Amino acid sequence: MIPDGATLMIGGFMAVGTPERAINELVRQNKRDLTVIANDTAFPDHGIGKLITARLVRKAVVSHIGLNPETQRQMLAGDLEVELVPQGTLIERVRAGGYGLGGILTQTGLGTPVESDKQRIEVNGKCYCSKSRSAPTSRWCRPSWRTISAISATR
C-alpha cells in the first residue's frame, strides 16, 4: 500500500517506540525514494536506521540524526538530504499540517542564516520567521493516503 516516493511520518525516539515490523516490511519490499519525518534516524540496525542503511530514504526531516553514522556518511556524500529542524519547530509543523495550515510562525532562527530563506513577519511588535511561502506542512498532511502514509508507533 505504501508506494515508492511516499512521505512517512514515523514515531519513536532513538528506535524506542518505533514500528519495527512496519519498517522491516518496507525494507523487505525495497520501497525507495522515501521521505521520512521523524524525531531522529536512530541506529544503523534499529528503527528508521534500517531504512537508512538499506538506502531507501531520499530525505529525512528530523530534529537530529541520532547515533547513526550511516546517516552522517550518506548526508556528507550527498546521497541523503537531511533537513534538521529544531524539535519544537518540527512538532509545530506537524501539528499545523494536521490542521491544514500553510505554515507556522516561530522565533527560532531569527538573526541567523536559517532566517535567510524565510519571510520575517511582525505581530504585536514581535518578529517571527515564517515558512508559509513554501508551505511544507500542507504537503505533509494532504488527505490523500496515496501520497502520505502515517505509521503509528503505538496503539
FENVENLIN-V87858 format. One record per residue. N is the residue number from 1. SS is DSSP state (2 for helix, 1 for strand, 0 for the rest). OMEGA is omega in whole degrees, 0 to 359 (* if undefined). Layout:
BEGIN
n=N ss=SS omega=OMEGA
n=N ss=SS omega=OMEGA
END
This chain:
BEGIN
n=1 ss=0 omega=179
n=2 ss=0 omega=183
n=3 ss=0 omega=169
n=4 ss=0 omega=179
n=5 ss=0 omega=182
n=6 ss=0 omega=172
n=7 ss=1 omega=183
n=8 ss=1 omega=173
n=9 ss=1 omega=188
n=10 ss=1 omega=180
n=11 ss=0 omega=177
n=12 ss=0 omega=178
n=13 ss=1 omega=182
n=14 ss=0 omega=177
n=15 ss=0 omega=177
n=16 ss=1 omega=181
n=17 ss=0 omega=179
n=18 ss=0 omega=180
n=19 ss=0 omega=186
n=20 ss=2 omega=182
n=21 ss=2 omega=178
n=22 ss=2 omega=178
n=23 ss=2 omega=178
n=24 ss=2 omega=180
n=25 ss=2 omega=176
n=26 ss=2 omega=178
n=27 ss=2 omega=180
n=28 ss=2 omega=181
n=29 ss=2 omega=178
n=30 ss=0 omega=177
n=31 ss=0 omega=189
n=32 ss=0 omega=175
n=33 ss=0 omega=181
n=34 ss=1 omega=168
n=35 ss=1 omega=182
n=36 ss=1 omega=175
n=37 ss=1 omega=185
n=38 ss=0 omega=177
n=39 ss=0 omega=186
n=40 ss=0 omega=178
n=41 ss=0 omega=171
n=42 ss=0 omega=182
n=43 ss=1 omega=182
n=44 ss=0 omega=184
n=45 ss=0 omega=179
n=46 ss=1 omega=173
n=47 ss=0 omega=182
n=48 ss=2 omega=178
n=49 ss=2 omega=177
n=50 ss=2 omega=178
n=51 ss=2 omega=179
n=52 ss=2 omega=182
n=53 ss=2 omega=179
n=54 ss=0 omega=179
n=55 ss=0 omega=181
n=56 ss=0 omega=183
n=57 ss=1 omega=176
n=58 ss=1 omega=183
n=59 ss=1 omega=175
n=60 ss=1 omega=175
n=61 ss=1 omega=190
n=62 ss=1 omega=176
n=63 ss=0 omega=170
n=64 ss=0 omega=184
n=65 ss=0 omega=179
n=66 ss=0 omega=180
n=67 ss=0 omega=187
n=68 ss=0 omega=180
n=69 ss=2 omega=179
n=70 ss=2 omega=176
n=71 ss=2 omega=180
n=72 ss=2 omega=181
n=73 ss=2 omega=181
n=74 ss=2 omega=179
n=75 ss=2 omega=181
n=76 ss=2 omega=178
n=77 ss=2 omega=181
n=78 ss=0 omega=180
n=79 ss=0 omega=183
n=80 ss=0 omega=175
n=81 ss=1 omega=179
n=82 ss=1 omega=174
n=83 ss=1 omega=178
n=84 ss=1 omega=184
n=85 ss=0 omega=176
n=86 ss=0 omega=188
n=87 ss=2 omega=180
n=88 ss=2 omega=178
n=89 ss=2 omega=178
n=90 ss=2 omega=180
n=91 ss=2 omega=182
n=92 ss=2 omega=177
n=93 ss=2 omega=178
n=94 ss=2 omega=180
n=95 ss=2 omega=181
n=96 ss=2 omega=178
n=97 ss=2 omega=178
n=98 ss=2 omega=178
n=99 ss=0 omega=178
n=100 ss=0 omega=179
n=101 ss=0 omega=183
n=102 ss=0 omega=180
n=103 ss=0 omega=180
n=104 ss=0 omega=173
n=105 ss=1 omega=179
n=106 ss=1 omega=175
n=107 ss=0 omega=178
n=108 ss=0 omega=177
n=109 ss=0 omega=179
n=110 ss=0 omega=178
n=111 ss=0 omega=179
n=112 ss=0 omega=177
n=113 ss=2 omega=179
n=114 ss=2 omega=183
n=115 ss=2 omega=190
n=116 ss=2 omega=181
n=117 ss=2 omega=181
n=118 ss=0 omega=177
n=119 ss=1 omega=176
n=120 ss=1 omega=181
n=121 ss=1 omega=177
n=122 ss=1 omega=178
n=123 ss=1 omega=180
n=124 ss=0 omega=176
n=125 ss=0 omega=178
n=126 ss=1 omega=180
n=127 ss=1 omega=179
n=128 ss=1 omega=170
n=129 ss=1 omega=176
n=130 ss=1 omega=174
n=131 ss=0 omega=186
n=132 ss=0 omega=180
n=133 ss=0 omega=181
n=134 ss=0 omega=175
n=135 ss=0 omega=181
n=136 ss=2 omega=184
n=137 ss=2 omega=180
n=138 ss=2 omega=176
n=139 ss=2 omega=185
n=140 ss=2 omega=191
n=141 ss=0 omega=174
n=142 ss=0 omega=185
n=143 ss=0 omega=176
n=144 ss=0 omega=183
n=145 ss=0 omega=174
n=146 ss=0 omega=181
n=147 ss=0 omega=183
n=148 ss=1 omega=176
n=149 ss=1 omega=178
n=150 ss=1 omega=179
n=151 ss=1 omega=181
n=152 ss=0 omega=181
n=153 ss=0 omega=182
n=154 ss=0 omega=180
n=155 ss=0 omega=*
END
